[in-house]
Amino acid sequence: MENKEVNVPKFIGRHLSQIKVLARLLEHELESGKGAREVTMDRHLIENILDTLEIFTDDCEAVSGFQRDRQKVEQKPVVARLN
């Protein structure tokens, strides 16, 4: 039988690397626009940043057992087999 127990601190630690990469990317973008009041970023880059943040938060919520009220977890339909 498999052990499906999740070590939450270890899980979070592994996933924090995603957030660290995003932080370094944003630091780089700010540094490259140094001296300017506005920073321009590619729309695709921002979409990827948001996707990464959503994956991180969804994974953390799934492990902690917390579900967002506005978005319920979809369950796959179950098909009954009749013989």
Secondary structure as GFF3:
##gff-version 3
##sequence-region A 1 83
A	DSSP	alpha_helix	8	32	.	.	.	ID=ss1
A	DSSP	alpha_helix	43	64	.	.	.	ID=ss2
###
